Amino acid sequence: MFRILRRLRRDERGQAMVLGVVVMLVLAVTVMVSVNIGQGVYEKIKLQDAADAQAYSLAVKEARAYNFLAYTNRAMIVHYSAMLTVMSYVSHAVYLDRTIGVAAKYLQYIPGIGAVFAAVSTAIKTWKVTVETVSRLLIPVLTALNIALWLAQEAMLTGTLFDLYTSKGHGNVIETTDPKAVVTKDMNSGDSFTKTATVSALFKNSTDINYSNAKNFLHVLDDGPFSSSPTMGMDPTGMLTRGKLVTGNKLSDPNMAKYRLLMGNLANGVRRRWTAEGEGPILIGRRWEFRLCVVIGELRIRKTADSQIKSFDENFENNRKDQLFASDDIRIEVRPTCFFFGWSDVFRLRFRAAADNRGGFHQEYGSNKTDDHHPWMGITPFVTSDTSFVTPRQNHFGYPCNLIVLGKDMGADRTGNKPVYELENLSQNAFMEGSGSGEYDKLKENSEEGIRESYLDMTWRYVGGKKDAYAADFRERTGGMMAMAVGRAIYHRPNAWKEEPNFFNPLWTARLAPINTHWDEDHLKWMVPAWEDSEWLLNGINY
């Protein structure tokens, strides 16, 4: 009997089984932890991809909107240039009719060659009627097209504004990239604009990130809101302000004058040489010069031309303050000798065509105004930019950016919905239940949080901490996992970074940007606790 007991005591068989059970338990736990971590990493990558895709998608929308403004502004300039060219034809036709045409009218009675001058007179009159008829029809049409382009600009701004402001307007980028991702409460509060809400609802909720993104998109506009403004106001795109251009306004009003002067200068800057100053052969060209030197002096006949959009004082003949203007001038000058002394005018003759809001007129022979012509509405509204480079590095050169914050329900503080990944059996059953000593729960925190010893709980219910207020708020808002991304529309001419952003060159592109370059300080303070301690933030973001 004792011999058997001594043998069993010394027998080492079966130790491997005990060690194997312990190792298998550790291995199983390790595998489960690895699977859980791997699943979490995978879900985080998918969520970050969705945030990046959404941020970039919205940046693309912003860049496309700005490029659309550039294309339409350039189209307006082309239309104004076409108007000036037509007015140049009118002025030149009047000049031909009043000079060569008048001469041909009398020379047609010369025997033998009279038929030639009669044909010239008829051709000039026909040309004059043709260009006047075309200008009467074409210029109002081009003016209407410019107004239509302006309305298209406003529609583009409004459409992009809605896409930025409402999560429903973001499209299906998030759902396509990560079906489990959702926009957080910070981007989708209960008051956010929806397709069924009134337009006025767009301006009510200024506390969520979508509102901040929309304001960032508009602050680049000349009449848009400042980034430091608390709200966008009731005219966020500045449409009502710019709309004053199609009604009565004063040149002394700087908000109106800046548009007329800017667009007028741009239109004048792209004129063809023939339109701007004239050129051509003697007698029939828009610009030429003839000199004749005799013993007692010198005679000079100069023909000059000019066509431009001019702005006048509001008190100038009750004018519209700007008009299409084209003139062909003849000046006869003499001087006592051929090489010395100055020139003296002996005769001037101006043939001028102009269009304004009073019905238009031809002005011929100095101040004599005849032949009512076509009206035009003047410079029509358009959208321009004012990036206002104040501390450009801090304000990232005025470029708009949009912040995207996505969350995913990983089972943190959720009831009724099974989380994305959960070791359900181990979180609800314990193979060592009741064996807990309470050694690690001296302050009763575990029991207060519902954590029971001897349970292997690998869910996301306590991500970020147990009683930490920030962690609880984080779990409530995000569901346990969060990803952020910033998209930015930038203006970049290749090899020329110094060019100031504008809405006349379609050089806007989309980029992803670092999180810490976003304007929305209030939200970032909550989402990134270390944000408030960063040196960059302490420098201030005031615009």
C-alpha positions as CSV (number, residue, x, y, z in Angstrom):
1,M,0.0,0.0,0.0
2,F,2.7,2.4,1.0
3,R,4.8,1.2,-1.9
4,I,2.0,2.2,-4.3
5,L,1.6,5.6,-2.7
6,R,5.4,6.3,-2.9
7,R,5.3,5.3,-6.5
8,L,2.4,7.6,-7.4
9,R,4.1,10.4,-5.5
10,R,7.3,10.0,-7.5
11,D,5.5,9.3,-10.8
12,E,5.9,12.4,-13.2
13,R,3.6,11.1,-15.9
14,G,0.8,13.6,-16.7
15,Q,2.7,16.8,-16.0
16,A,2.6,17.7,-19.7
17,M,-1.2,17.6,-19.7
18,V,-1.4,20.1,-16.8
19,L,1.1,22.4,-18.5
20,G,-0.7,21.9,-21.8
21,V,-4.1,23.0,-20.3
22,V,-2.5,26.1,-18.9
23,V,-0.7,26.9,-22.1
24,M,-3.8,26.3,-24.2
25,L,-5.7,28.7,-22.0
26,V,-3.1,31.4,-22.4
27,L,-2.8,30.7,-26.1
28,A,-6.6,30.8,-26.5
29,V,-6.7,34.1,-24.7
30,T,-3.8,35.5,-26.8
31,V,-5.5,34.4,-30.0
32,M,-8.8,36.0,-29.0
33,V,-7.0,39.2,-28.0
34,S,-5.1,39.2,-31.3
35,V,-8.3,38.6,-33.3
36,N,-10.0,41.4,-31.3
37,I,-7.2,43.8,-31.9
38,G,-6.9,42.9,-35.5
39,Q,-10.7,43.4,-36.0
40,G,-10.4,46.7,-34.3
41,V,-7.5,47.8,-36.5
42,Y,-9.4,46.7,-39.6
43,E,-12.5,48.6,-38.5
44,K,-10.4,51.7,-37.7
45,I,-8.7,51.6,-41.2
46,K,-12.1,51.3,-42.9
47,L,-13.4,54.2,-40.8
48,Q,-10.4,56.4,-41.6
49,D,-10.7,55.5,-45.3
50,A,-14.3,56.6,-45.2
51,A,-13.4,59.9,-43.5
52,D,-10.6,60.6,-45.9
53,A,-12.8,59.8,-48.9
54,Q,-15.6,62.0,-47.6
55,A,-13.2,64.9,-46.8
56,Y,-11.6,64.7,-50.2
57,S,-15.0,64.4,-51.9
58,L,-16.2,67.6,-50.3
59,A,-12.9,69.3,-51.2
60,V,-13.5,68.3,-54.8
61,K,-17.0,69.8,-54.7
62,E,-15.5,73.1,-53.4
63,A,-12.8,73.1,-56.0
64,R,-15.2,72.4,-58.8
65,A,-17.5,75.2,-57.5
66,Y,-14.6,77.7,-57.5
67,N,-13.5,76.5,-61.0
68,F,-17.1,77.0,-62.2
69,L,-17.0,80.5,-60.9
70,A,-13.7,81.1,-62.8
71,Y,-15.1,79.6,-66.1
72,T,-18.3,81.7,-65.9
73,N,-16.4,84.9,-65.0
74,R,-14.1,84.3,-68.0
75,A,-17.2,83.7,-70.2
76,M,-18.6,87.1,-69.0
77,I,-15.3,88.8,-69.9
78,V,-15.5,87.2,-73.4
79,H,-19.1,88.5,-73.8
80,Y,-18.0,92.1,-72.8
81,S,-15.1,91.9,-75.2
82,A,-17.5,90.8,-78.0
83,M,-19.8,93.8,-77.1
84,L,-16.9,96.2,-77.4
85,T,-15.9,94.7,-80.8
86,V,-19.4,95.2,-82.1
87,M,-19.5,98.7,-80.8
88,S,-16.1,99.3,-82.6
89,Y,-17.8,98.2,-85.8
90,V,-20.6,100.6,-85.2
91,S,-18.3,103.5,-84.6
92,H,-16.1,102.7,-87.6
93,A,-19.2,102.3,-89.8
94,V,-20.4,105.7,-88.7
95,Y,-17.0,107.2,-89.5
96,L,-17.0,105.6,-93.0
97,D,-20.5,106.8,-93.7
98,R,-19.8,110.4,-92.6
99,T,-16.5,110.7,-94.5
100,I,-16.0,108.4,-97.4
101,G,-19.7,107.8,-97.8
102,V,-20.5,111.5,-98.0
103,A,-17.6,112.0,-100.5
104,A,-18.9,109.1,-102.6
105,K,-22.4,110.5,-102.5
106,Y,-21.2,113.6,-104.5
107,L,-18.5,111.8,-106.6
108,Q,-21.1,109.4,-108.0
109,Y,-22.1,112.1,-110.5
110,I,-18.7,112.2,-112.2
111,P,-19.0,110.6,-115.7
112,G,-17.3,107.4,-116.2
113,I,-16.3,106.6,-112.6
114,G,-19.5,107.7,-110.9
115,A,-20.9,104.2,-110.8
116,V,-18.0,103.0,-108.7
117,F,-18.6,105.7,-106.1
118,A,-22.3,105.0,-106.1
119,A,-21.5,101.4,-105.3
120,V,-19.1,102.4,-102.5
121,S,-21.8,104.7,-101.0
122,T,-24.4,101.9,-101.1
123,A,-22.0,99.4,-99.6
124,I,-21.1,101.7,-96.7
125,K,-24.7,102.5,-95.9
126,T,-25.5,98.8,-96.0
127,W,-22.6,98.0,-93.7
128,K,-23.7,100.6,-91.3
129,V,-27.3,99.4,-91.1
130,T,-26.0,95.8,-90.7
131,V,-23.7,96.4,-87.8
132,E,-26.2,98.6,-86.1
133,T,-28.9,96.0,-86.4
134,V,-26.5,93.2,-85.2
135,S,-25.5,95.4,-82.2
136,R,-29.1,96.1,-81.2
137,L,-29.8,92.4,-81.2
138,L,-26.5,90.9,-79.9
139,I,-25.6,93.2,-77.0
140,P,-28.9,92.7,-75.1
141,V,-28.6,88.9,-75.7
142,L,-25.0,88.9,-74.3
143,T,-26.1,91.0,-71.4
144,A,-28.9,88.5,-70.6
145,L,-26.4,85.6,-70.9
146,N,-24.2,87.3,-68.4
147,I,-27.1,87.6,-66.0
148,A,-27.9,84.0,-66.6
149,L,-24.2,83.1,-65.8
150,W,-24.4,85.1,-62.6
151,L,-27.5,83.2,-61.5
152,A,-25.8,79.9,-62.4
153,Q,-22.9,81.0,-60.1
154,E,-25.4,81.6,-57.3
155,A,-27.0,78.3,-57.9
156,M,-23.7,76.5,-57.8
157,L,-22.8,78.3,-54.5
158,T,-26.1,77.4,-53.0
159,G,-26.0,73.8,-54.1
160,T,-22.5,73.3,-52.8
161,L,-23.5,75.1,-49.5
162,F,-26.3,72.6,-49.0
163,D,-23.9,69.6,-49.8
164,L,-21.5,70.9,-47.1
165,Y,-24.1,71.7,-44.5
166,T,-26.3,68.7,-44.6
167,S,-25.0,65.2,-44.0
168,K,-27.6,63.9,-46.5
169,G,-26.0,66.1,-49.1
170,H,-22.7,64.4,-48.7
171,G,-23.7,61.6,-51.1
172,N,-23.0,57.9,-50.6
173,V,-19.2,58.2,-50.3
174,I,-19.2,57.2,-46.6
175,E,-21.7,54.3,-47.1
176,T,-19.7,53.0,-50.1
177,T,-16.4,53.1,-48.3
178,D,-17.5,51.8,-44.9
179,P,-21.2,50.8,-44.6
180,K,-20.9,50.7,-40.8
181,A,-19.6,54.3,-40.5
182,V,-21.9,57.1,-39.4
183,V,-21.5,60.8,-39.0
184,T,-21.3,61.8,-35.4
185,K,-23.6,64.0,-33.5
186,D,-21.2,66.9,-34.0
187,M,-22.0,66.7,-37.7
188,N,-25.6,65.7,-37.7
189,S,-27.5,67.3,-34.8
190,G,-31.3,67.3,-34.8
191,D,-31.6,70.8,-36.2
192,S,-29.5,70.1,-39.3
193,F,-30.9,71.0,-42.7
194,T,-32.7,68.2,-44.5
195,K,-34.4,67.9,-47.9
196,T,-37.8,68.5,-46.4
197,A,-36.9,71.5,-44.2
198,T,-37.3,75.1,-45.2
199,V,-34.4,77.1,-46.6
200,S,-34.4,79.3,-43.5
201,A,-33.4,76.2,-41.5
202,L,-30.0,76.4,-43.1
203,F,-29.1,79.4,-41.1
204,K,-30.3,78.3,-37.6
205,N,-27.9,75.7,-36.4
206,S,-24.4,77.2,-36.1
207,T,-23.1,74.7,-33.5
208,D,-22.3,71.6,-35.7
209,I,-19.3,70.9,-37.9
210,N,-21.3,71.0,-41.1
211,Y,-22.2,74.6,-40.5
212,S,-18.5,75.4,-39.9
213,N,-17.6,73.7,-43.1
214,A,-20.1,75.7,-45.1
215,K,-18.9,78.9,-43.6
216,N,-15.4,78.0,-44.5
217,F,-16.4,77.5,-48.0
218,L,-18.1,80.9,-48.2
219,H,-15.5,83.0,-46.4
220,V,-13.3,83.0,-49.5
221,L,-16.0,85.0,-51.4
222,D,-15.7,88.7,-51.5
223,D,-19.1,89.1,-49.9
224,G,-19.0,85.9,-47.9
225,P,-18.9,85.7,-44.1
226,F,-15.6,86.1,-42.1
227,S,-14.3,82.9,-40.5
228,S,-14.4,84.8,-37.2
229,S,-18.0,85.6,-37.6
230,P,-20.3,83.6,-35.3
231,T,-22.9,83.0,-38.1
232,M,-23.2,83.2,-41.9
233,G,-26.0,85.7,-41.8
234,M,-29.2,85.7,-43.9
235,D,-27.2,86.4,-47.1
236,P,-24.4,83.9,-46.8
237,T,-23.3,84.0,-50.5
238,G,-23.7,87.8,-50.8
239,M,-26.2,87.3,-53.6
240,L,-28.5,90.1,-52.4
241,T,-25.5,92.5,-52.2
242,R,-24.3,91.7,-55.7
243,G,-27.8,91.8,-57.0
244,K,-27.8,95.6,-56.5
245,L,-25.7,95.9,-59.7
246,V,-28.7,95.1,-61.8
247,T,-30.6,98.0,-60.2
248,G,-29.7,101.6,-59.5
249,N,-26.4,102.1,-57.8
250,K,-23.8,104.7,-57.3
251,L,-20.1,104.7,-58.3
252,S,-19.5,106.3,-54.9
253,D,-20.7,103.1,-53.3
254,P,-17.4,101.1,-52.9
255,N,-19.3,97.8,-52.8
256,M,-20.7,98.5,-56.2
257,A,-17.8,100.3,-57.7
258,K,-15.3,97.5,-57.1
259,Y,-17.4,95.1,-59.3
260,R,-17.8,97.5,-62.2
261,L,-14.2,98.7,-62.1
262,L,-12.8,95.2,-61.7
263,M,-14.8,93.6,-64.5
264,G,-14.5,96.7,-66.7
265,N,-10.7,96.6,-66.4
266,L,-10.6,92.9,-67.1
267,A,-12.8,93.3,-70.2
268,N,-10.8,96.2,-71.4
269,G,-7.6,94.2,-70.9
270,V,-8.5,91.4,-73.3
271,R,-9.6,93.6,-76.2
272,R,-8.1,93.0,-79.6
273,R,-5.7,95.6,-80.8
274,W,-8.2,96.7,-83.6
275,T,-10.9,97.1,-80.9
276,A,-8.7,98.9,-78.3
277,E,-6.9,101.4,-80.5
278,G,-7.6,100.6,-84.1
279,E,-5.3,99.9,-87.0
280,G,-5.6,99.7,-90.8
281,P,-4.9,101.4,-94.1
282,I,-5.2,105.1,-94.6
283,L,-8.7,106.5,-95.0
284,I,-10.6,103.3,-94.3
285,G,-8.6,102.1,-91.2
286,R,-9.4,102.9,-87.6
287,R,-5.9,104.3,-87.0
288,W,-3.6,106.0,-89.5
289,E,-1.5,109.2,-89.9
290,F,-0.8,111.4,-92.9
291,R,1.9,114.2,-93.0
292,L,2.6,116.8,-95.6
293,C,5.6,119.2,-95.3
294,V,5.8,122.4,-97.3
295,V,8.2,125.3,-97.1
296,I,6.1,127.4,-94.6
297,G,5.0,124.5,-92.4
298,E,3.7,121.0,-91.9
299,L,0.2,119.5,-92.1
300,R,-0.7,116.3,-90.1
301,I,-3.9,114.4,-90.3
302,R,-4.3,111.8,-87.5
303,K,-7.0,109.2,-87.3
304,T,-7.3,107.5,-83.9
305,A,-9.7,105.1,-82.3
306,D,-10.8,103.9,-78.9
307,S,-13.2,101.3,-77.5
308,Q,-13.7,100.5,-73.8
309,I,-16.1,100.1,-71.0
310,K,-16.2,103.5,-69.2
311,S,-17.5,104.4,-65.8
312,F,-18.9,107.9,-65.1
313,D,-19.8,109.8,-62.1
314,E,-23.5,109.3,-61.1
315,N,-24.2,113.0,-61.7
316,F,-22.9,112.8,-65.3
317,E,-26.0,113.6,-67.4
318,N,-28.1,111.2,-65.3
319,N,-26.1,108.4,-66.7
320,R,-26.0,104.7,-65.8
321,K,-22.5,105.3,-64.5
322,D,-20.9,102.9,-67.0
323,Q,-21.4,102.4,-70.7
324,L,-20.1,100.7,-73.8
325,F,-18.0,103.3,-75.6
326,A,-16.3,103.3,-79.1
327,S,-15.0,106.3,-81.0
328,D,-13.2,107.1,-84.2
329,D,-11.5,110.6,-84.1
330,I,-10.0,112.7,-86.8
331,R,-7.6,115.5,-85.9
332,I,-6.0,118.0,-88.3
333,E,-2.9,119.8,-86.9
334,V,-0.3,122.3,-88.3
335,R,3.0,123.7,-87.1
336,P,5.1,126.6,-88.5
337,T,8.0,124.5,-89.7
338,C,8.5,120.8,-90.5
339,F,10.8,120.0,-87.6
340,F,10.4,122.6,-84.9
341,F,7.7,124.1,-82.7
342,G,4.6,122.4,-81.4
343,W,1.4,121.3,-83.1
344,S,-1.8,123.3,-83.1
345,D,-5.2,121.9,-83.7
346,V,-7.2,123.4,-86.5
347,F,-10.0,120.8,-86.8
348,R,-11.4,117.8,-84.9
349,L,-14.1,115.4,-85.7
350,R,-15.4,112.6,-83.6
351,F,-17.6,109.7,-84.6
352,R,-18.7,108.0,-81.4
353,A,-21.1,105.1,-80.6
354,A,-22.2,104.5,-77.0
355,A,-24.7,102.3,-75.2
356,D,-26.1,103.0,-71.8
357,N,-29.2,102.6,-69.7
358,R,-31.0,105.6,-71.1
359,G,-31.5,104.1,-74.6
360,G,-28.1,104.6,-76.0
361,F,-27.0,107.2,-78.6
362,H,-24.6,108.0,-81.4
363,Q,-22.6,111.1,-80.8
364,E,-21.4,112.8,-84.0
365,Y,-19.7,116.1,-84.7
366,G,-18.6,117.0,-81.2
367,S,-21.5,117.3,-78.7
368,N,-24.3,116.7,-81.2
369,K,-26.1,113.5,-80.2
370,T,-28.2,111.7,-82.7
371,D,-29.6,108.3,-83.6
372,D,-31.0,106.6,-80.5
373,H,-29.2,103.3,-80.1
374,H,-29.6,100.2,-78.0
375,P,-29.5,100.2,-74.2
376,W,-27.5,97.9,-72.0
377,M,-27.7,97.1,-68.3
378,G,-24.1,97.7,-67.5
379,I,-21.7,95.4,-65.7
380,T,-23.8,92.5,-64.3
381,P,-23.2,90.8,-61.0
382,F,-20.5,88.1,-60.7
383,V,-18.7,86.3,-57.8
384,T,-15.2,87.3,-56.9
385,S,-12.8,86.3,-54.1
386,D,-11.0,88.1,-51.3
387,T,-8.7,85.7,-49.5
388,S,-7.5,88.4,-47.1
389,F,-4.0,87.1,-46.3
390,V,-3.8,87.9,-42.5
391,T,-1.1,85.8,-40.9
392,P,-1.2,83.4,-43.9
393,R,0.5,80.5,-42.2
394,Q,-2.0,80.4,-39.4
395,N,-4.9,81.0,-41.7
396,H,-3.6,78.5,-44.3
397,F,-3.7,81.2,-46.9
398,G,-7.4,81.6,-46.7
399,Y,-8.1,78.2,-48.3
400,P,-11.4,76.7,-47.3
401,C,-11.3,73.3,-45.6
402,N,-13.9,70.9,-44.3
403,L,-13.6,68.7,-41.2
404,I,-15.2,65.2,-41.3
405,V,-15.8,63.3,-38.1
406,L,-17.1,59.8,-38.3
407,G,-18.0,57.2,-35.7
408,K,-18.7,53.5,-35.6
409,D,-20.9,51.6,-33.1
410,M,-18.4,49.2,-31.5
411,G,-20.7,48.4,-28.6
412,A,-19.8,51.3,-26.3
413,D,-22.7,52.3,-24.1
414,R,-25.2,50.9,-26.6
415,T,-28.3,48.9,-25.7
416,G,-30.4,46.8,-28.0
417,N,-27.8,46.6,-30.8
418,K,-25.1,44.0,-31.0
419,P,-21.7,45.7,-31.5
420,V,-19.5,45.2,-34.5
421,Y,-17.4,42.6,-32.8
422,E,-17.9,40.9,-29.5
423,L,-16.8,37.8,-27.7
424,E,-20.3,37.2,-26.7
425,N,-19.9,34.0,-24.7
426,L,-17.0,35.2,-22.6
427,S,-18.7,38.5,-21.9
428,Q,-21.8,36.8,-20.5
429,N,-20.5,33.7,-18.9
430,A,-17.7,32.9,-16.4
431,F,-16.1,29.6,-15.9
432,M,-14.6,30.8,-12.6
433,E,-17.7,32.8,-11.5
434,G,-17.7,33.5,-7.8
435,S,-14.0,33.1,-7.2
436,G,-13.2,36.7,-7.3
437,S,-11.6,38.0,-4.1
438,G,-12.4,41.7,-4.6
439,E,-8.7,42.4,-4.2
440,Y,-8.6,44.8,-7.2
441,D,-11.9,46.5,-6.4
442,K,-11.1,48.2,-3.2
443,L,-13.0,51.4,-4.2
444,K,-15.9,49.4,-5.6
445,E,-15.4,51.0,-9.0
446,N,-15.8,47.7,-10.9
447,S,-19.0,46.8,-9.2
448,E,-20.4,50.3,-9.8
449,E,-19.5,50.0,-13.5
450,G,-21.0,46.5,-13.7
451,I,-17.7,44.7,-14.1
452,R,-17.6,41.3,-12.4
453,E,-14.4,39.6,-11.6
454,S,-13.6,36.3,-13.3
455,Y,-15.4,37.5,-16.4
456,L,-13.3,37.9,-19.6
457,D,-14.9,40.9,-21.2
458,M,-13.3,42.0,-24.5
459,T,-16.0,44.3,-25.7
460,W,-15.8,48.1,-26.4
461,R,-18.1,49.1,-23.6
462,Y,-15.4,50.9,-21.6
463,V,-13.2,52.2,-24.4
464,G,-11.3,55.3,-23.1
465,G,-11.8,54.7,-19.4
466,K,-14.6,53.9,-16.9
467,K,-15.5,57.0,-14.9
468,D,-13.7,59.5,-17.0
469,A,-16.2,62.1,-18.2
470,Y,-14.5,62.7,-21.5
471,A,-14.4,58.9,-22.2
472,A,-18.1,58.6,-21.4
473,D,-18.9,61.5,-23.7
474,F,-16.7,60.0,-26.4
475,R,-18.5,56.7,-26.2
476,E,-21.8,58.4,-26.3
477,R,-21.0,60.5,-29.4
478,T,-19.0,58.0,-31.4
479,G,-20.1,54.6,-30.4
480,G,-16.5,53.7,-29.4
481,M,-14.5,54.5,-32.5
482,M,-13.8,57.8,-34.2
483,A,-11.9,59.0,-37.3
484,M,-11.2,62.5,-38.5
485,A,-10.1,64.0,-41.8
486,V,-9.7,67.4,-43.4
487,G,-10.2,68.2,-47.0
488,R,-9.0,71.5,-48.5
489,A,-9.5,73.3,-51.8
490,I,-6.3,75.0,-52.8
491,Y,-5.3,77.4,-55.7
492,H,-2.2,76.4,-57.4
493,R,-0.6,77.4,-60.7
494,P,2.2,74.9,-61.5
495,N,5.6,76.4,-60.6
496,A,3.9,79.6,-59.4
497,W,2.8,79.3,-55.8
498,K,2.9,83.0,-55.2
499,E,-0.2,83.8,-57.3
500,E,-3.0,85.0,-55.2
501,P,-6.1,82.8,-55.3
502,N,-8.9,84.2,-57.5
503,F,-12.1,83.2,-59.4
504,F,-10.8,84.0,-62.8
505,N,-8.3,81.2,-63.4
506,P,-9.7,77.6,-63.0
507,L,-6.7,76.4,-61.0
508,W,-8.5,75.1,-57.9
509,T,-7.7,71.5,-56.8
510,A,-8.5,69.3,-53.9
511,R,-6.2,68.0,-51.2
512,L,-6.2,66.3,-47.8
513,A,-4.8,68.4,-45.1
514,P,-3.5,67.9,-41.5
515,I,-6.2,68.0,-38.8
516,N,-4.6,70.9,-37.0
517,T,-5.1,73.2,-39.9
518,H,-8.8,73.3,-39.5
519,W,-10.6,76.5,-38.2
520,D,-13.1,74.8,-36.0
521,E,-11.4,75.4,-32.6
522,D,-14.4,74.5,-30.4
523,H,-14.9,71.0,-31.8
524,L,-11.2,70.2,-32.1
525,K,-10.8,71.0,-28.4
526,W,-13.2,68.2,-27.5
527,M,-12.1,65.7,-30.1
528,V,-8.4,66.2,-29.6
529,P,-7.7,67.0,-25.9
530,A,-4.1,67.9,-26.6
531,W,-5.2,70.5,-29.1
532,E,-5.7,73.2,-26.5
533,D,-2.1,72.7,-25.3
534,S,-0.5,73.0,-28.8
535,E,1.7,76.0,-29.6
536,W,-0.1,76.5,-32.9
537,L,-3.5,77.0,-31.3
538,L,-2.1,79.4,-28.6
539,N,-1.0,81.7,-31.4
540,G,-4.6,82.3,-32.2
541,I,-6.9,81.9,-35.2
542,N,-8.4,85.3,-35.7
543,Y,-9.5,86.4,-39.2
